[in-house]
Amino acid sequence: MVDMRLTDEQLELQALVREYSERVLRPIAADCDRKSQSDPEGCFPMEALKEASRLGLRTLGLPKEMGGRDIDTLTHCILLEEVMAVEPGFAATFHQVWRLAQHIARQATEEQKKKFLVPFAEDDTCLLSIGQTEPGAGTDNTFPYRGVDGGVKLSAVKDGNEWVLNGTKHFVADASLAKIFIVLGRTDPNLPGPDGSTQFLMWRDTPGFSIGRTHDKLGAALLMNAELILENVRIPESDILMGLNEGFSDKARHYGRGAPMVATFGLGTARGAYEAALAYARDTVHRGKPLIQDDAIAMRLADMLTLIEATRSAIWRAAWGSDNREHFLQRDAAVSSYFSTVCVRSVCQNAMQIFGKNGYLRNFPAEKYMRDALMTNHINNTVDVRLLKIGRSLTGETVSPL
């Protein structure tokens, strides 16, 4: 039985994250977005990150003994929605540090935790990043493609007690600012990419490791995506995370934990657009009465709200299943991921219509939510791949929900 009543801890954290988002992020969101259009590398509000650290929000994924809350999947989704509704790009940064800190804490050796997680917890501007996607390898890593010619190409060759890494990653979230990285390398080119790849932990200042261009994106500008360039980067074998060729193993995937989390990108963005449109419809008077009293406007808002509520239910059910593994269904996770994209596209389009001509102006919020919504077409697989996975599951095939 799925119990959707929130615990006292979830309600406490939800209130804290909501207050932070409204107080710290909302006043600066539009200015940061405008700045990104001329300076994509310099638009990130570092003071907002420091304030998040002061409140304990940056480290929520860490175990309690390290000062975190070790939040479960459902709590992650609940909190992420609050930030997404205000500033989707910054919210995605929270998502990255929460899930990666938790991943490292669960899979790292004690030596690795001391080397990477202790400094992460102590540094109020430290972000985490994972380099997986490459110019020629993206969704074929997680669909997965079973040929040896697909998947991760970044080479990892053993040399004594070290691995030498060469190659390039791109579209790497938080890469512009992160200080600690997980980089996936191909440790066995004779196996399909998902079977022959390994996760390596490294610091930003590792010799031979550099950050390339920051991607100038249409939306979600504060999720600082960039290139990673590795030229003869030497990583000690002791810094392999999990084990050799386990980069896409079940331990790495958390049994589909990522799907409902990523689905929340669409949910939160849709909620933000809906709330902005609802306020505009209530406050804007046309022909002597508020817009919301127009049946056509009210019907659009009703459609938006219905999609949001249905999406949240799908995500929370998938998240609950992820936290209660005996009830986990891969298809639930995949459905929540796909449906959230359907939801956010429809809701943001309706918001544009409710704002009318003002929807196209940068000093109104509808156009920004529309741009931010488009990132959900490509986060953790394209929307077409998500739909294809659901279709494959109907044939009885086991597919990754990510």
JOLINGI-V407892 format. One record per residue. N is the residue number from 1. RES is the residue in one letter. SS is DSSP state (alpha for helix, beta for strand, coil for the rest). PHI is phi in degrees with one decimal (none if undefined). PSI is psi in degrees with one decimal (* if undefined). Layout:
{{N/RES/SS/PHI/PSI} {N/RES/SS/PHI/PSI}}
This chain:
{{1/M/coil/none/122.9} {2/V/coil/-80.1/122.0} {3/D/coil/-105.8/111.5} {4/M/coil/-93.2/8.7} {5/R/coil/-74.8/129.3} {6/L/coil/-78.5/145.7} {7/T/coil/-76.2/167.5} {8/D/alpha/-60.7/-38.4} {9/E/alpha/-66.1/-41.5} {10/Q/alpha/-63.5/-42.0} {11/L/alpha/-65.3/-38.8} {12/E/alpha/-63.9/-47.9} {13/L/alpha/-67.2/-38.6} {14/Q/alpha/-59.8/-44.3} {15/A/alpha/-64.8/-39.9} {16/L/alpha/-65.2/-45.4} {17/V/alpha/-68.0/-38.5} {18/R/alpha/-63.9/-45.1} {19/E/alpha/-63.4/-42.9} {20/Y/alpha/-61.1/-45.9} {21/S/alpha/-62.4/-42.8} {22/E/alpha/-71.8/-39.9} {23/R/alpha/-78.4/-40.4} {24/V/alpha/-99.2/-45.0} {25/L/alpha/-88.1/-42.1} {26/R/alpha/-59.4/-40.9} {27/P/alpha/-66.0/-21.0} {28/I/alpha/-111.2/-7.2} {29/A/alpha/-58.9/-49.1} {30/A/alpha/-65.6/-40.9} {31/D/alpha/-65.4/-41.5} {32/C/alpha/-63.1/-40.2} {33/D/alpha/-63.6/-43.5} {34/R/alpha/-64.2/-40.7} {35/K/alpha/-63.2/-34.7} {36/S/alpha/-62.6/-24.7} {37/Q/coil/-73.0/-19.8} {38/S/coil/-113.6/-19.9} {39/D/coil/-143.4/74.0} {40/P/coil/-62.5/-21.2} {41/E/coil/-85.8/-20.5} {42/G/coil/-115.7/19.4} {43/C/coil/-93.3/-6.8} {44/F/coil/-75.3/132.3} {45/P/coil/-85.0/90.4} {46/M/alpha/-62.7/-33.7} {47/E/alpha/-63.7/-32.5} {48/A/alpha/-65.9/-36.4} {49/L/alpha/-67.5/-40.2} {50/K/alpha/-63.5/-39.0} {51/E/alpha/-66.0/-37.7} {52/A/alpha/-62.2/-39.8} {53/S/alpha/-65.0/-41.5} {54/R/alpha/-59.9/-35.2} {55/L/coil/-85.2/-4.6} {56/G/coil/83.5/12.8} {57/L/coil/-80.7/-34.7} {58/R/coil/-63.7/-29.5} {59/T/coil/-107.3/22.0} {60/L/coil/-61.3/-24.5} {61/G/coil/-79.2/-15.2} {62/L/coil/-71.0/154.9} {63/P/coil/-65.6/158.9} {64/K/alpha/-62.6/-32.9} {65/E/alpha/-69.2/-13.1} {66/M/alpha/-107.1/11.8} {67/G/coil/95.3/5.2} {68/G/coil/-99.3/-163.6} {69/R/coil/-120.9/-6.9} {70/D/coil/48.1/52.1} {71/I/coil/-62.7/142.0} {72/D/coil/-82.8/179.5} {73/T/alpha/-62.8/-44.7} {74/L/alpha/-62.7/-43.9} {75/T/alpha/-62.8/-40.9} {76/H/alpha/-54.6/-47.6} {77/C/alpha/-65.5/-41.2} {78/I/alpha/-61.5/-45.8} {79/L/alpha/-73.4/-40.1} {80/L/alpha/-61.4/-38.2} {81/E/alpha/-58.3/-38.9} {82/E/alpha/-62.9/-40.2} {83/V/alpha/-77.7/-39.1} {84/M/alpha/-58.8/-35.3} {85/A/coil/-67.0/-17.9} {86/V/coil/-106.9/-49.0} {87/E/coil/-147.9/92.3} {88/P/alpha/-58.8/-37.6} {89/G/alpha/-65.7/-45.4} {90/F/alpha/-66.1/-37.4} {91/A/alpha/-60.2/-40.2} {92/A/alpha/-63.9/-28.8} {93/T/alpha/-66.1/-43.8} {94/F/alpha/-56.8/-47.5} {95/H/alpha/-53.9/-44.7} {96/Q/alpha/-60.8/-50.6} {97/V/alpha/-70.5/-33.8} {98/W/alpha/-64.9/-50.8} {99/R/alpha/-73.5/-35.2} {100/L/alpha/-75.6/-37.4} {101/A/alpha/-61.2/-41.4} {102/Q/alpha/-67.7/-40.9} {103/H/alpha/-61.0/-47.2} {104/I/alpha/-64.9/-43.8} {105/A/alpha/-60.4/-35.2} {106/R/alpha/-82.3/-28.4} {107/Q/alpha/-110.2/-15.4} {108/A/coil/-78.9/156.6} {109/T/coil/-75.0/166.3} {110/E/alpha/-61.4/-37.4} {111/E/alpha/-63.3/-42.0} {112/Q/alpha/-66.8/-37.4} {113/K/alpha/-62.3/-41.8} {114/K/alpha/-66.6/-37.6} {115/K/alpha/-74.4/-34.7} {116/F/alpha/-115.4/-47.1} {117/L/alpha/-78.1/-35.0} {118/V/alpha/-63.1/-48.2} {119/P/alpha/-62.9/-35.7} {120/F/alpha/-59.3/-45.5} {121/A/alpha/-65.1/-32.1} {122/E/alpha/-86.7/-18.6} {123/D/coil/-99.5/112.6} {124/D/coil/-72.4/-5.2} {125/T/coil/-117.6/13.1} {126/C/coil/-81.2/125.1} {127/L/coil/-116.6/158.8} {128/L/beta/-113.8/150.6} {129/S/beta/-147.4/152.1} {130/I/beta/-127.4/125.8} {131/G/beta/-99.7/106.8} {132/Q/coil/-122.0/-53.2} {133/T/coil/-69.2/140.3} {134/E/beta/-126.9/166.6} {135/P/coil/-54.0/-30.5} {136/G/coil/-118.0/15.6} {137/A/beta/-152.2/114.5} {138/G/coil/-137.5/-93.1} {139/T/alpha/-67.7/-19.1} {140/D/alpha/-68.9/-12.0} {141/N/alpha/-75.1/-33.5} {142/T/coil/-114.7/-4.4} {143/F/coil/-65.8/-44.4} {144/P/coil/-102.8/161.5} {145/Y/coil/-85.8/133.0} {146/R/coil/-96.6/-0.7} {147/G/coil/-80.9/152.3} {148/V/coil/-75.1/-12.8} {149/D/coil/-85.7/-5.2} {150/G/coil/-107.3/179.4} {151/G/coil/81.9/-165.3} {152/V/coil/-53.8/131.5} {153/K/coil/-109.7/-20.2} {154/L/coil/-54.8/119.7} {155/S/beta/-83.5/143.7} {156/A/beta/-133.1/109.6} {157/V/beta/-115.7/130.0} {158/K/beta/-76.1/136.8} {159/D/beta/-138.7/95.2} {160/G/coil/67.6/-124.4} {161/N/coil/-95.5/14.9} {162/E/beta/-126.4/162.5} {163/W/beta/-117.3/135.3} {164/V/beta/-104.3/120.2} {165/L/beta/-108.9/133.8} {166/N/beta/-139.3/132.5} {167/G/beta/150.6/-172.9} {168/T/beta/-134.1/140.3} {169/K/beta/-115.2/155.7} {170/H/beta/-147.1/172.2} {171/F/beta/57.2/33.0} {172/V/beta/-86.9/115.9} {173/A/coil/-65.4/136.6} {174/D/coil/68.1/6.4} {175/A/coil/-62.0/-33.5} {176/S/coil/-60.5/-30.9} {177/L/coil/-117.8/-17.5} {178/A/coil/-62.9/150.4} {179/K/coil/-109.6/-21.2} {180/I/beta/-124.8/134.7} {181/F/beta/-128.1/145.1} {182/I/beta/-107.2/123.6} {183/V/beta/-120.7/129.3} {184/L/beta/-90.2/127.8} {185/G/beta/-123.5/153.6} {186/R/beta/-86.1/103.3} {187/T/coil/-92.5/-14.0} {188/D/coil/-140.7/95.4} {189/P/coil/-70.4/-7.5} {190/N/coil/-88.4/-4.9} {191/L/coil/-109.6/156.7} {192/P/coil/-55.1/149.4} {193/G/alpha/-46.6/-49.0} {194/P/alpha/-64.7/-19.8} {195/D/alpha/-98.4/-14.3} {196/G/coil/-121.9/27.9} {197/S/beta/-118.0/150.8} {198/T/beta/-134.2/146.4} {199/Q/beta/-94.2/129.7} {200/F/beta/-117.3/133.3} {201/L/beta/-90.8/138.5} {202/M/beta/-158.2/155.6} {203/W/beta/-89.3/157.2} {204/R/coil/-58.8/-34.5} {205/D/coil/-89.9/15.7} {206/T/coil/-61.1/130.4} {207/P/coil/-55.3/134.6} {208/G/coil/88.2/-7.5} {209/F/beta/-103.1/126.5} {210/S/beta/-142.5/161.9} {211/I/beta/-100.4/128.5} {212/G/beta/-86.0/-145.4} {213/R/beta/-72.3/145.0} {214/T/beta/-81.9/128.5} {215/H/coil/-70.6/132.2} {216/D/coil/-90.9/100.5} {217/K/coil/-102.8/162.3} {218/L/coil/-68.1/-40.3} {219/G/coil/-145.3/-177.0} {220/A/coil/48.9/46.7} {221/A/coil/-63.2/-30.0} {222/L/coil/-79.5/-5.2} {223/L/coil/-88.1/97.3} {224/M/coil/-77.7/81.8} {225/N/coil/-75.6/138.8} {226/A/beta/-155.0/176.3} {227/E/beta/-89.8/150.0} {228/L/beta/-115.0/133.3} {229/I/beta/-120.7/122.6} {230/L/beta/-119.2/119.8} {231/E/beta/-126.0/101.8} {232/N/beta/53.1/45.6} {233/V/beta/-77.6/123.8} {234/R/beta/-102.3/120.9} {235/I/beta/-119.1/126.1} {236/P/beta/-63.6/147.5} {237/E/alpha/-58.2/-26.8} {238/S/alpha/-67.9/-12.3} {239/D/alpha/-101.2/14.1} {240/I/beta/-73.2/129.1} {241/L/beta/-90.7/129.1} {242/M/coil/75.6/-87.4} {243/G/coil/-171.1/169.9} {244/L/coil/-61.7/132.4} {245/N/coil/63.1/24.0} {246/E/coil/-108.9/20.9} {247/G/coil/-62.6/-27.4} {248/F/coil/-122.1/25.3} {249/S/coil/-73.7/175.9} {250/D/alpha/-59.6/-35.3} {251/K/alpha/-62.9/-37.0} {252/A/alpha/-71.1/-35.9} {253/R/alpha/-83.0/-13.8} {254/H/alpha/56.4/32.4} {255/Y/alpha/53.3/42.5} {256/G/alpha/87.4/11.7} {257/R/alpha/-57.5/-33.8} {258/G/alpha/-69.7/-26.5} {259/A/alpha/-63.0/-52.4} {260/P/alpha/-66.3/-29.8} {261/M/alpha/-62.9/-49.0} {262/V/alpha/-67.9/-33.0} {263/A/alpha/-59.9/-28.2} {264/T/alpha/-67.4/-19.9} {265/F/alpha/-55.6/-47.9} {266/G/alpha/-68.9/-42.8} {267/L/alpha/-59.6/-51.3} {268/G/alpha/-65.0/-41.2} {269/T/alpha/-63.9/-41.1} {270/A/alpha/-62.9/-42.0} {271/R/alpha/-62.8/-40.9} {272/G/alpha/-61.4/-43.8} {273/A/alpha/-65.7/-40.9} {274/Y/alpha/-62.7/-47.0} {275/E/alpha/-64.7/-36.4} {276/A/alpha/-66.8/-42.4} {277/A/alpha/-67.3/-39.6} {278/L/alpha/-62.3/-45.1} {279/A/alpha/-63.7/-41.1} {280/Y/alpha/-64.1/-41.7} {281/A/alpha/-67.7/-30.9} {282/R/alpha/-77.2/-34.3} {283/D/alpha/-92.7/-19.0} {284/T/coil/-93.5/124.0} {285/V/beta/-99.3/129.6} {286/H/beta/-135.2/127.3} {287/R/coil/55.0/38.8} {288/G/coil/85.1/4.5} {289/K/beta/-147.5/154.8} {290/P/beta/-59.3/145.5} {291/L/alpha/-54.9/-34.1} {292/I/alpha/-65.1/-18.1} {293/Q/alpha/-81.4/-6.1} {294/D/coil/-79.3/126.4} {295/D/alpha/-59.5/-35.9} {296/A/alpha/-64.8/-39.9} {297/I/alpha/-68.9/-45.1} {298/A/alpha/-61.2/-37.7} {299/M/alpha/-67.1/-39.3} {300/R/alpha/-61.9/-44.6} {301/L/alpha/-63.5/-39.2} {302/A/alpha/-63.5/-40.7} {303/D/alpha/-63.3/-42.1} {304/M/alpha/-62.3/-48.0} {305/L/alpha/-62.5/-40.9} {306/T/alpha/-62.0/-44.3} {307/L/alpha/-62.9/-41.0} {308/I/alpha/-64.4/-46.2} {309/E/alpha/-64.2/-41.3} {310/A/alpha/-65.5/-39.4} {311/T/alpha/-65.7/-43.7} {312/R/alpha/-60.6/-41.7} {313/S/alpha/-61.7/-42.6} {314/A/alpha/-64.2/-42.3} {315/I/alpha/-67.2/-46.2} {316/W/alpha/-65.2/-36.2} {317/R/alpha/-64.5/-44.4} {318/A/alpha/-65.0/-39.6} {319/A/alpha/-66.6/-41.8} {320/W/alpha/-61.2/-41.5} {321/G/alpha/-64.4/-35.1} {322/S/alpha/-66.7/-34.1} {323/D/alpha/-83.0/-17.0} {324/N/coil/-122.5/80.7} {325/R/alpha/-55.9/-29.2} {326/E/alpha/-67.1/-16.2} {327/H/alpha/-108.5/6.2} {328/F/coil/-73.1/132.1} {329/L/coil/-123.2/122.6} {330/Q/alpha/-56.7/-37.9} {331/R/alpha/-65.3/-36.0} {332/D/alpha/-58.5/-43.0} {333/A/alpha/-65.6/-44.3} {334/A/alpha/-66.0/-40.2} {335/V/alpha/-63.2/-44.1} {336/S/alpha/-62.2/-38.2} {337/S/alpha/-66.8/-44.2} {338/Y/alpha/-69.6/-45.4} {339/F/alpha/-66.0/-31.4} {340/S/alpha/-64.6/-32.7} {341/T/alpha/-69.7/-41.2} {342/V/alpha/-59.1/-44.8} {343/C/alpha/-60.7/-51.9} {344/V/alpha/-68.6/-34.4} {345/R/alpha/-63.9/-45.6} {346/S/alpha/-67.0/-45.5} {347/V/alpha/-63.4/-44.4} {348/C/alpha/-69.5/-34.1} {349/Q/alpha/-64.6/-42.1} {350/N/alpha/-64.3/-38.3} {351/A/alpha/-61.2/-41.7} {352/M/alpha/-58.5/-40.9} {353/Q/alpha/-67.7/-39.0} {354/I/alpha/-66.8/-36.9} {355/F/alpha/-73.8/-13.8} {356/G/alpha/62.4/-139.4} {357/K/alpha/-61.8/-27.7} {358/N/alpha/-68.3/-18.0} {359/G/alpha/-63.2/-20.6} {360/Y/alpha/-96.3/0.7} {361/L/coil/-96.9/140.3} {362/R/coil/-71.7/-17.3} {363/N/coil/-87.2/8.6} {364/F/coil/-119.4/151.5} {365/P/coil/-79.8/-14.9} {366/A/alpha/-62.5/-42.1} {367/E/alpha/-67.2/-33.8} {368/K/alpha/-68.1/-43.7} {369/Y/alpha/-61.4/-36.7} {370/M/alpha/-63.2/-43.8} {371/R/alpha/-66.6/-42.9} {372/D/alpha/-63.4/-34.8} {373/A/alpha/-62.0/-30.5} {374/L/alpha/-67.5/-17.3} {375/M/alpha/-65.8/-23.8} {376/T/alpha/-69.6/-13.2} {377/N/alpha/-70.5/-16.6} {378/H/coil/-132.3/-2.6} {379/I/coil/-76.3/126.3} {380/N/coil/49.2/66.4} {381/N/coil/86.9/154.1} {382/T/coil/-75.5/161.1} {383/V/alpha/-62.8/-32.0} {384/D/alpha/-66.1/-38.7} {385/V/alpha/-66.2/-38.8} {386/R/alpha/-60.2/-44.3} {387/L/alpha/-65.6/-39.3} {388/L/alpha/-63.5/-37.7} {389/K/alpha/-63.6/-40.3} {390/I/alpha/-62.4/-44.5} {391/G/alpha/-60.9/-42.9} {392/R/alpha/-63.4/-36.1} {393/S/alpha/-63.8/-27.1} {394/L/alpha/-68.8/-21.3} {395/T/coil/-85.4/-5.1} {396/G/coil/98.2/-2.3} {397/E/coil/-72.5/138.1} {398/T/coil/-85.9/121.1} {399/V/coil/-128.8/153.1} {400/S/coil/-68.2/136.3} {401/P/coil/-79.4/-7.7} {402/L/coil/-72.1/*}}
